[in-house]
Amino acid sequence: MKRILSHVALFLSALPLMAAPGLIGEYFKLEDKLGDEFEVPVDLKPWLVRVDKAVNFPGSKGDFHGSKLGENFMVRWSGVIKVPKAGNYLFATSSKDGSRLYLGDKLAVDNWGPHPMKQQSGTIRLKAGSHPVRVIYQNGTLGAACVVKWMAPGGKLEAVPASVLFHDAEKLKGLTWDQQAFAKAASPSAPPAKPVSGSLPQKYGNFVSTALRVGKDSKGDNIAFRSRVIRLDSQGAVCVAFDADTMRMAAGWTQGGLKLEGLPFTGGHGSFPSHSGARVFTNQAAPGWADTQGSIAETRMPEDGKYPPLGPLPKTQAHYKGLYVHGEKTVLRYTVGKDPVLELPALENGLITRTIQGKFSAPAVVVLADEKGAPEIQVVGSQEKPAAIDGRIVLKVPAGMAHFKVVYGSGSVPEALEDLTLLMKGGPARWTETVTTVGEVAKDDGKSSYVLDRLTVPYQNPYGMKMRIGGFDFFSDPSKAAVCTWDGDVWVVGGIDEKLESLIWKRIAAGGHETLGLTIVDDVIYTVADDQITRYHDFNGDGEIDYYENFNNDWELTSGFHAFCFDLQTGPQGEFYFAFGCPVRGGGRSFQRMSRHHGSILRVSKDGSRLDRYATGLRAPNGIGVSPTGQLTSGDNEGTFVPRCPIHWIEPDEFLGVVDSAADYATMKTTPTVGQRRGSRKENLDPSEAPKPLAWLPKNVDNSNGGQVWITSNKWGPYEGEMLHFSYGQSAIYVVL
């Protein structure tokens, strides 16, 4: 019968004369009937013979580390272990199902019997020098893993390093196996995973940016307003949520439970994504790293006194810089004080891990999890141990180079620490399939003064993404343009010529938080989404984005479903402008929780280092305009304080009509509509404070404003130098005279 157990045995014997690095690995396919279950049957021929640097094979499903064996097989590793000095050595085997460790003729470790990944250890005194070693591993079904570890005197428990393992080169030459049969064989595939409810769909790529509710804590709703929900497995059932406001890892889970709901996902008004399943760990809405004084206490002071506080941490404490995508890996980049830090969340042997790498000019403290409900937390690569402070589990990081791994849960993971700097370069392309469409060129009927050509959008595409375009711009090569979508994508379209016969669309980026504005500066793409202005970098020239740089995210963000960041324009000095709407309630009356930046035209410096409110008092502006001389314009949507859609000619610091989003609402005669801002003041409307726009547009002309564009081309004839106004609600273009 077929075995469904995994067994390991390790023996020490004699030193070979012709020593070479690594151990000989002999791999065998198992038959139904076995002899001694601790030994390879005598008449069994090897399926594969190779040299393995060490016995450090973490869990796998399908092909066992290139052996083309998936289940019911054995491996015999043989060679020599070189002991540096005499003393007591602890050896351990970590394996799925049974394992045993023999030193000489003594059973030092008994880890036998069917069980999930489990570790047992034993101690033996050894003399300095070389000792023969033999490992027998027997695997059945349902995955396999085998790791042999030791702890030398004064050292730490780790996988036996390759530097102390050797084999007999002459013995290797005498081993035969069917190399042709192995070359022709196909690698076994992992069994298909069962669908898990609440997984992050693959179509979004490695991550999705969104506000995320991760349950409740002692202070109230635990919301990460600027979360990056990062996929850690192929299904998307295992994820972590990183909060770019606080540099905390807000939560991690392994069994799905993610609900992508709300306007961009399901069309619902008022709701936003949440996680409602079992979580491995959570972190309350507070700083993920201590300040310069070593305190993990909250430093942000919300204007309304509500929890969670709004906006990013002070940059002197920590600041989000962006993320790298390298294949299936997502590397976060941020600063702690002035010190750059890289972080890689991952799934290893079924456990969520965080590898952190950086050079610290002073001691630092990273928050790992809320103490309540936290799992066992291990740390690999650091002498420091996790400790509890004020209900949170933290880890001290000494000054100097730091490179360590945080492991959430009991069990073993690979001891090796990945060099994250190697993942800062371009990785493999993910969206290699392009889509070709044929545009529509308007016919010249000899009568029309103006005609409209159409670039046909690939609404049907291999990635299953909706193509709700939020912004576009042209490169210096006018045959190419970039577009962003409400669902967070960026695409590049080429082949824009007089015929439009072959428009080639390529997806280059994904994961944005409602990207509704795009501009191109010096052939570099910038987008604005609810959470940040992103500058995109393609390091290896494969046409896909490798680094999503946070160009600026200094505004306070909430989970308000209607608080969009619209449009992205540049001014004469290279500065950036965009409109940030108010969090309108479902149904359009009044507002949800307001921040200091809602309802504003926001200005960002050319280098992205500074943000300020250029004008305030807007409700829901769908777009803006910037003239060649730097004059700003904007529309707005009718609703609270906005009787009809206006077109605003905007001056710096101007109030545009909505008291709730006014910079100085507390001193105005007119009272806001939101209770916590009105306080004890009686409701009042003072006409003297009403704005005076260029025009109020009747509802049948425009019921939902767009942006404005200034005509600079002489191809428009008499309209050169005029301003066009776009209506989102009527899908119309108007000349503003």
C-alpha positions in Angstrom: 0.0 0.0 0.0 1.1 3.6 -0.5 2.5 5.4 2.5 1.1 8.8 3.6 3.8 9.5 6.2 7.0 11.4 6.0 10.0 10.0 7.8 13.5 11.3 8.5 16.5 9.5 10.0 20.0 11.0 10.4 23.2 8.9 11.1 26.8 9.8 11.6 29.5 7.6 10.2 33.1 7.9 8.6 35.0 10.8 6.8 35.5 10.5 3.0 39.0 11.0 1.6 37.9 13.0 -1.5 35.6 15.7 0.1 33.6 18.2 -2.0 31.0 20.7 -0.9 27.4 19.6 -0.2 25.7 16.3 0.4 24.9 13.6 -2.2 21.1 13.4 -2.6 19.7 10.1 -3.9 16.0 10.4 -4.8 13.8 7.3 -5.1 10.3 6.7 -6.2 8.4 4.5 -3.7 6.6 1.2 -4.6 3.5 -0.1 -2.8 5.5 -2.5 -0.6 8.5 -1.3 1.4 11.1 -2.9 3.5 12.5 -1.3 6.6 10.6 2.0 6.8 13.8 3.8 8.1 15.8 2.7 5.1 15.7 2.8 1.3 14.8 -0.7 -0.1 18.0 -2.4 -1.2 16.8 -3.1 -4.7 15.4 0.4 -5.4 17.2 2.3 -8.1 17.7 6.1 -7.8 15.3 8.3 -9.8 17.6 11.3 -9.5 21.2 11.8 -8.1 22.5 15.3 -7.4 24.5 17.3 -4.9 22.4 19.4 -2.4 24.2 22.2 -0.5 22.2 21.4 2.7 19.1 19.6 3.9 17.0 22.8 4.1 13.8 22.1 2.1 10.8 24.0 3.5 7.2 22.9 2.7 6.2 22.4 -0.9 3.2 21.1 -2.8 3.7 19.5 -6.2 7.3 19.3 -7.4 9.7 18.8 -4.4 12.4 21.4 -5.1 13.2 20.4 -8.6 13.2 16.6 -8.1 10.1 16.1 -10.3 8.6 14.1 -7.4 5.5 15.1 -5.7 4.4 12.3 -3.4 5.5 8.8 -2.3 9.2 9.1 -2.6 12.4 8.8 -0.5 15.6 10.8 -0.4 19.0 9.7 1.1 21.5 12.4 1.7 25.0 11.3 2.6 28.3 13.0 3.4 30.3 14.6 6.2 29.5 17.3 8.7 32.5 19.3 10.0 32.3 20.3 13.7 34.3 23.4 14.4 34.9 22.7 18.1 34.2 20.2 20.8 31.1 20.6 22.9 27.4 19.9 23.3 25.5 20.2 20.0 21.8 20.4 19.7 20.4 18.7 16.6 16.8 19.0 15.4 14.6 17.7 12.6 11.7 19.8 11.4 9.4 17.9 9.1 5.8 17.2 8.1 4.9 13.9 9.6 7.5 11.7 11.2 11.2 12.3 11.6 14.1 10.7 13.6 17.7 11.7 14.2 20.3 9.1 15.0 23.8 10.1 16.2 26.0 7.0 16.1 23.8 4.2 17.4 21.7 6.4 19.7 18.3 7.8 19.0 18.8 11.5 19.8 15.5 12.9 18.5 12.2 11.2 18.2 9.7 13.2 16.1 7.9 10.2 14.8 4.3 9.6 13.7 1.9 11.4 11.4 1.6 15.1 12.2 1.7 18.5 10.5 5.0 20.4 10.4 6.6 19.8 13.8 10.1 20.1 15.3 11.8 17.9 17.9 15.4 18.1 19.1 18.1 16.3 21.1 21.7 17.1 22.3 24.9 15.1 21.9 28.5 15.9 22.8 30.9 15.8 19.7 34.6 16.2 19.3 36.0 18.8 16.9 36.5 17.5 13.4 34.6 15.7 10.7 31.8 13.2 11.2 30.0 11.2 8.5 26.3 12.1 8.2 23.3 10.4 6.6 19.8 11.6 6.2 16.8 9.4 5.2 13.6 11.1 4.2 10.4 9.3 3.3 7.4 11.3 2.0 3.8 10.2 1.3 1.2 12.7 0.2 -0.2 16.1 1.0 3.0 18.1 0.7 6.5 17.5 1.9 9.2 19.3 4.0 12.6 18.4 5.5 14.9 20.7 7.4 17.9 19.5 9.5 19.1 22.0 12.1 21.8 22.4 14.8 22.8 24.8 17.5 26.6 24.9 18.1 27.9 25.8 21.5 27.2 29.5 22.1 25.2 29.7 18.8 21.6 29.8 17.8 19.3 27.1 16.3 19.5 27.3 12.5 19.6 25.1 9.5 22.9 23.2 9.3 24.9 25.6 7.0 26.3 24.4 3.7 29.8 25.5 4.8 30.1 22.5 7.1 28.7 19.8 4.8 30.8 17.8 2.4 30.5 14.6 0.3 32.7 11.9 -1.2 33.3 12.9 -4.8 34.5 9.3 -5.7 31.3 7.9 -4.4 29.2 10.3 -6.4 30.9 9.1 -9.6 29.9 5.5 -8.9 26.2 6.3 -8.6 24.0 5.7 -11.7 20.5 6.8 -12.6 18.3 7.2 -15.7 19.1 10.7 -16.7 17.1 10.5 -20.0 13.9 9.4 -18.2 14.3 12.2 -15.7 14.8 14.8 -18.5 11.6 13.6 -20.3 9.5 13.6 -17.2 7.1 16.5 -16.4 7.1 18.2 -13.0 4.1 17.3 -10.9 1.8 20.2 -10.4 0.4 21.2 -7.0 -3.1 20.0 -6.3 -5.7 22.7 -7.3 -6.5 24.8 -4.3 -10.1 25.0 -3.1 -11.6 28.5 -3.6 -11.5 30.5 -0.4 -14.3 33.1 0.2 -13.1 36.6 0.6 -9.8 36.3 -1.4 -8.1 39.1 -3.2 -8.9 38.5 -6.9 -5.8 38.0 -9.1 -7.0 40.6 -11.6 -5.8 43.3 -9.2 -2.2 42.2 -9.3 0.0 42.0 -6.2 -1.9 44.5 -4.2 -5.0 46.8 -4.0 -5.0 50.2 -2.4 -8.1 51.1 -0.4 -9.5 52.2 2.9 -10.0 49.0 5.0 -11.9 48.3 8.2 -10.0 45.6 10.1 -12.5 45.1 12.9 -12.7 46.9 16.2 -10.1 47.5 19.0 -10.4 49.1 22.5 -10.8 52.6 21.0 -13.3 51.9 18.2 -13.3 51.0 14.6 -9.8 50.0 13.4 -9.6 51.5 10.0 -6.5 51.8 7.8 -7.5 54.7 5.5 -4.4 54.3 3.3 -4.0 50.5 3.3 -2.2 48.4 0.8 -3.8 44.9 0.8 -1.0 42.7 -0.3 -1.5 39.2 -1.7 0.9 36.6 -0.2 -0.4 33.5 -2.0 -1.6 32.7 -5.5 -5.2 32.6 -4.4 -5.3 35.8 -2.5 -6.6 34.1 0.6 -3.5 35.1 2.5 -2.9 38.8 2.8 -1.6 41.6 4.9 -2.8 45.1 5.1 -0.1 47.8 5.4 -1.2 51.3 6.4 0.8 54.0 4.6 -0.4 56.6 7.1 1.2 55.0 10.1 3.7 52.5 8.7 1.9 49.8 10.7 1.1 46.3 9.4 -2.6 46.7 10.3 -3.6 43.1 10.0 -2.7 39.7 8.5 -4.9 36.8 7.6 -4.6 33.3 6.0 -8.2 32.2 5.4 -9.8 34.9 3.2 -12.5 37.1 4.7 -11.8 40.2 2.6 -14.9 42.1 1.5 -14.2 44.4 -1.5 -17.4 46.4 -1.4 -18.2 50.0 -2.0 -18.4 52.3 -5.1 -15.4 51.1 -7.2 -15.9 47.4 -6.4 -19.7 46.8 -6.2 -21.2 50.2 -6.8 -22.6 50.6 -3.3 -22.9 54.0 -1.7 -21.5 54.5 1.8 -19.7 51.2 2.3 -16.0 50.5 1.9 -13.8 47.3 2.0 -13.4 45.4 5.3 -12.0 42.2 6.7 -14.4 40.1 8.8 -12.7 36.7 9.0 -10.2 35.2 11.4 -7.0 37.3 11.6 -3.5 36.1 12.5 -2.7 39.4 14.1 -3.9 43.0 14.2 -2.4 46.4 15.0 -4.5 49.2 16.3 -4.7 52.5 14.4 -1.5 54.0 15.9 2.1 54.4 14.8 3.8 51.3 13.5 7.2 52.7 14.6 8.2 54.7 17.7 9.1 58.4 17.5 12.5 59.8 18.1 12.0 59.6 21.8 11.1 55.9 21.6 7.4 56.4 22.3 4.7 54.4 20.4 2.0 56.8 21.6 -0.2 58.5 19.0 1.2 61.9 17.9 -1.5 63.0 15.5 -4.3 65.2 16.9 -7.6 64.8 15.0 -9.5 68.1 14.5 -12.8 66.4 15.4 -11.3 64.3 18.3 -12.5 61.1 16.6 -10.7 57.7 16.3 -8.8 56.8 14.2 -6.8 60.0 13.8 -6.4 61.2 10.2 -3.4 61.8 8.0 0.2 60.6 7.8 2.5 60.5 10.7 5.0 63.4 11.0 7.8 62.8 8.5 10.3 63.2 11.3 8.8 60.0 12.7 8.1 57.8 9.7 7.0 58.3 6.1 5.8 56.1 3.3 8.0 56.3 0.1 6.4 53.7 -2.2 6.6 50.0 -3.1 8.4 47.7 -5.5 6.8 44.9 -7.4 9.2 42.0 -8.3 7.3 39.0 -9.7 5.0 37.9 -6.9 6.9 39.8 -4.3 5.9 43.3 -3.0 8.6 45.3 -1.1 7.5 48.3 0.9 9.8 51.3 1.2 9.5 53.9 3.9 11.7 55.9 6.3 11.9 55.8 10.1 13.2 59.2 11.0 15.6 59.8 8.2 16.6 56.2 7.9 15.5 54.2 4.8 13.8 50.9 5.5 12.7 48.0 3.2 10.1 45.5 4.2 8.9 42.3 2.5 5.8 40.6 3.7 5.6 36.9 2.7 4.1 33.5 3.4 6.6 30.9 4.4 5.7 27.3 5.4 2.2 28.6 6.1 3.3 31.4 8.3 3.1 35.1 7.6 6.5 36.8 7.9 7.9 40.3 7.6 11.6 40.7 6.5 12.9 44.1 7.5 16.1 45.6 6.2 17.7 49.0 6.8 20.5 51.0 8.4 19.4 52.8 11.5 21.3 55.9 12.8 19.7 55.5 16.2 17.9 52.7 18.1 14.3 52.2 16.8 11.2 50.4 17.9 8.8 48.6 15.5 5.3 47.6 16.6 4.5 43.9 15.7 1.0 43.3 16.9 -1.7 44.1 19.4 -1.0 42.0 22.5 -4.6 40.8 22.8 -5.1 37.8 20.5 -1.5 37.8 19.2 0.1 34.5 18.1 3.5 33.4 19.1 6.0 35.8 17.4 9.5 34.6 16.5 12.3 36.8 15.3 15.0 35.4 13.0 18.3 37.3 12.5 18.2 39.5 15.7 19.2 38.9 19.2 16.4 41.1 20.4 13.2 39.5 21.7 9.6 40.8 21.3 8.2 42.5 24.4 4.8 43.9 25.4 4.4 47.7 26.0 1.0 49.3 26.6 -0.9 46.4 25.1 1.2 46.2 22.0 4.0 43.8 21.1 7.1 45.6 20.0 10.7 44.8 19.0 13.7 47.0 19.6 16.0 47.6 16.7 19.6 48.5 17.6 21.4 51.3 15.8 23.4 50.1 12.8 22.6 47.6 10.0 19.5 45.6 10.7 18.2 42.6 8.7 15.7 40.4 10.4 12.5 38.4 9.9 9.4 38.5 12.1 7.4 35.3 12.1 3.8 35.2 13.2 3.1 31.8 14.6 4.9 28.6 15.8 6.8 26.5 13.4 9.9 26.8 11.3 10.7 29.0 8.3 13.8 29.2 6.2 16.6 30.9 8.2 18.0 32.7 5.2 17.2 36.4 5.0 16.5 37.7 1.5 18.5 40.7 0.4 15.7 43.1 -0.4 17.9 45.6 -2.2 18.1 43.0 -5.0 14.3 43.4 -5.4 14.6 47.1 -6.1 15.5 46.4 -9.7 13.0 45.5 -12.4 11.3 42.1 -12.1 9.7 39.9 -14.7 6.7 41.2 -16.7 3.3 40.2 -15.5 0.9 41.5 -18.2 2.6 40.4 -21.4 -0.6 40.1 -23.4 -1.6 43.3 -25.2 -5.0 44.2 -26.8 -5.3 45.6 -30.3 -8.4 47.7 -31.2 -9.4 49.6 -34.3 -10.3 53.2 -33.8 -13.1 55.2 -35.5 -12.0 58.0 -37.8 -14.8 60.5 -38.4 -15.8 60.9 -42.0 -15.4 64.3 -43.6 -18.8 65.2 -44.9 -17.7 68.6 -46.1 -20.1 70.4 -43.8 -19.0 69.8 -40.2 -16.6 72.3 -38.8 -15.5 69.9 -36.1 -15.5 66.1 -36.0 -14.7 63.5 -33.3 -12.4 60.6 -33.8 -12.6 57.7 -31.3 -9.9 55.6 -29.7 -11.6 52.3 -29.1 -11.2 51.2 -25.5 -10.5 47.5 -24.8 -13.5 46.9 -22.6 -12.9 43.2 -23.2 -9.4 42.4 -22.1 -7.6 39.3 -20.8 -7.3 40.7 -17.3 -11.0 41.1 -16.7 -10.6 44.7 -15.7 -13.2 47.4 -16.2 -12.0 50.2 -18.3 -13.6 53.3 -16.7 -11.1 55.9 -17.7 -10.4 58.6 -15.2 -7.6 60.5 -16.9 -5.2 60.6 -19.9 -2.3 62.4 -21.4 0.1 62.1 -24.3 3.8 61.4 -24.3 6.3 63.5 -26.3 5.7 61.0 -29.1 2.1 62.0 -30.0 1.3 58.4 -31.2 1.4 57.2 -27.6 -0.8 58.1 -24.6 -1.4 56.8 -21.1 -4.8 56.4 -19.4 -5.7 55.6 -15.8 -8.9 53.9 -14.6 -11.2 54.2 -11.7 -10.3 50.6 -10.8 -6.6 51.5 -10.3 -5.0 50.5 -13.6 -2.6 52.4 -15.9 -2.5 51.5 -19.5 -0.4 52.8 -22.4 -1.9 52.9 -25.9 0.2 53.2 -29.0 -0.6 53.5 -32.7 -2.4 56.8 -32.5 -2.2 58.1 -36.1 -4.4 59.5 -38.8 -5.8 56.0 -39.6 -6.2 54.5 -36.1 -6.1 51.1 -37.7 -4.0 49.4 -35.0 -4.3 50.7 -31.4 -2.1 48.6 -29.2 -3.1 48.7 -25.5 -0.8 47.4 -22.7 -1.5 47.3 -19.0 1.5 48.7 -17.2 0.3 49.2 -13.6 -2.4 48.2 -11.2 -3.6 48.5 -7.6 -4.4 52.2 -7.4 -7.0 53.7 -5.0 -9.6 55.1 -7.5 -7.1 56.8 -10.0 -9.0 59.7 -11.5 -6.3 62.0 -12.7 -3.2 61.5 -14.9 -0.5 63.8 -16.3 2.8 63.1 -18.1 5.9 65.2 -17.3 9.1 64.6 -19.2 7.6 61.3 -20.4 7.1 60.2 -16.8 3.6 59.2 -15.7 2.0 60.7 -12.6 -1.5 59.8 -11.3 -3.6 61.1 -8.5 -5.8 58.7 -6.5 -7.7 59.1 -3.3 -4.6 58.3 -1.3 -1.6 59.8 -3.1 0.1 61.2 -6.2 2.1 58.3 -7.7 5.1 58.6 -9.9 5.8 55.4 -11.9 9.1 53.9 -12.7 10.0 51.1 -15.2 13.6 50.1 -14.3 14.2 47.4 -16.8 12.4 48.7 -19.9 9.9 45.9 -20.2 7.0 48.3 -20.3 5.7 47.5 -16.9 6.0 49.5 -13.6 8.5 48.2 -11.1 8.3 51.0 -8.5 5.2 52.9 -7.4 6.7 56.0 -5.8 4.7 58.0 -3.4 5.2 61.5 -4.8 3.0 63.1 -2.2 0.3 61.9 0.2 0.2 64.7 2.8 -3.5 65.2 2.8 -5.9 63.7 5.4 -7.9 60.9 4.0 -11.1 59.2 5.4 -13.2 56.3 4.2 -15.8 58.6 2.7 -17.1 56.9 -0.4 -17.6 60.1 -2.4 -14.4 62.0 -1.5 -12.6 61.5 -4.8 -9.4 63.1 -5.9 -10.2 64.5 -9.3 -8.0 65.5 -12.2 -4.2 66.2 -12.1 -2.8 69.3 -13.8 0.5 71.1 -13.8 1.1 74.9 -13.6 3.7 77.1 -15.3 6.3 76.5 -12.6 5.9 72.7 -12.7 3.6 72.6 -9.6 0.7 70.1 -9.5 -3.0 70.8 -8.8 -5.9 68.5 -8.2 -9.4 68.7 -6.6 -10.3 66.8 -3.5 -14.0 66.4 -3.0 -16.1 66.2 0.2 -17.3 62.9 1.7 -20.9 63.3 0.5 -23.4 61.1 2.3 -25.3 58.5 0.3 -28.2 60.3 -1.3 -26.3 63.5 -1.5 -27.4 65.4 1.6 -24.7 66.7 4.0 -21.4 65.0 4.6 -19.6 62.2 6.4 -16.6 62.7 8.6 -14.6 65.7 7.3 -10.9 66.2 7.2 -8.8 69.4 7.0 -8.4 68.9 3.3 -11.8 67.9 1.9 -13.5 70.2 -0.6 -10.3 71.9 -1.7 -8.0 72.6 -4.7 -4.7 71.2 -3.5 -1.4 72.3 -4.7 1.8 70.2 -4.6 5.3 71.6 -5.2 7.3 70.6 -8.3 9.4 68.2 -6.3 6.5 66.7 -4.3 7.8 67.8 -0.9 5.0 70.3 0.0 1.2 70.4 -0.2 -1.1 73.3 0.6 -4.8 74.3 0.1 -5.0 76.6 -2.8 -8.7 77.2 -2.5 -11.5 75.8 -0.3 -15.3 75.4 -0.1 -15.9 72.9 -2.8 -18.4 70.0 -2.7 -17.6 67.4 -5.4 -15.6 68.9 -8.3 -15.2 66.4 -11.1 -12.3 68.3 -12.7 -10.2 71.5 -12.8 -8.4 73.6 -15.4 -5.1 75.4 -15.5 -4.5 78.0 -18.2 -1.1 78.5 -19.9 -0.6 81.5 -17.5 -1.5 79.5 -14.4 -5.2 80.7 -13.9 -7.2 77.9 -12.1 -10.8 77.1 -12.9 -13.1 74.4 -11.5 -16.7 73.2 -11.6 -18.7 71.7 -8.8 -21.7 69.4 -8.4 -25.0 70.7 -7.1 -26.1 69.7 -3.6 -25.4 71.0 -0.1 -24.6 74.7 -0.4 -24.4 74.4 -4.2 -27.8 75.2 -5.8 -26.7 74.6 -9.4 -23.4 73.5 -11.1 -21.0 76.5 -11.2 -17.9 77.3 -13.1 -15.4 78.9 -10.8 -12.6 81.3 -11.7 -10.3 80.7 -8.8 -8.0 83.0 -6.9 -5.6 81.8 -4.2 -7.2 81.2 -0.8 -10.7 81.8 -2.3 -13.8 80.4 -0.6 -16.1 78.7 -3.2 -19.3 78.2 -1.3 -19.4 75.0 0.9 -19.0 76.1 4.5 -18.2 72.6 5.7 -15.0 72.5 3.7 -14.0 76.2 4.2 -10.6 76.8 5.6 -12.0 79.3 8.2 -15.5 77.8 8.7 -15.3 78.5 12.5 -15.3 82.3 11.9 -18.0 82.4 9.2 -21.5 83.6 9.8 -23.0 80.7 7.8 -22.9 77.5 9.8 -21.7 74.1 8.5 -24.2 71.3 8.0 -22.2 68.6 9.9 -23.2 68.6 13.6 -19.7 68.2 15.2 -18.5 71.3 13.2 -21.6 73.4 14.0 -21.4 72.7 17.7 -23.8 74.8 19.7 -24.2 77.4 17.0 -27.7 77.8 15.5 -28.1 76.9 11.8 -27.7 80.1 9.7 -27.3 81.0 6.1 -25.7 84.4 5.3 -26.0 85.4 1.6 -23.1 87.8 1.9 -20.8 84.8 2.1 -22.1 83.2 -1.1 -19.6 82.7 -3.9 -19.7 84.5 -7.2 -18.7 82.0 -9.9 -18.3 82.8 -13.6 -21.6 81.1 -14.3 -24.4 79.0 -12.8 -25.4 76.3 -15.3 -29.0 75.2 -15.5 -29.6 71.5 -14.8 -30.5 70.7 -18.4 -27.2 72.2 -19.5 -25.0 70.5 -16.9 -26.0 68.5 -13.9 -22.5 67.2 -13.1 -19.5 69.2 -13.9 -16.2 68.0 -15.4 -13.0 70.0 -15.9 -11.9 72.8 -18.2 -9.3 72.9 -21.0 -7.7 75.9 -22.7 -7.4 75.8 -26.5 -3.8 76.5 -27.5 -3.9 75.0 -31.1 -4.7 77.1 -34.2 -6.5 74.0 -35.6 -9.5 75.1 -33.6 -9.9 78.2 -35.7 -11.8 81.1 -34.0 -11.8 79.2 -30.6 -8.0 79.4 -30.2 -7.3 80.9 -26.8 -10.8 80.1 -25.5 -11.7 77.8 -22.6 -13.8 74.6 -23.0 -16.0 73.3 -20.2 -16.7 69.6 -20.0 -19.9 68.2 -18.6 -19.8 64.7 -17.1 -23.5 64.5 -16.5 -24.5 65.5 -20.1 -21.4 64.2 -21.9 -21.1 67.5 -23.6 -18.4 70.2 -24.4 -19.2 73.9 -24.0 -17.3 77.0 -25.0 -17.1 79.5 -22.2 -17.3 82.9 -23.8 
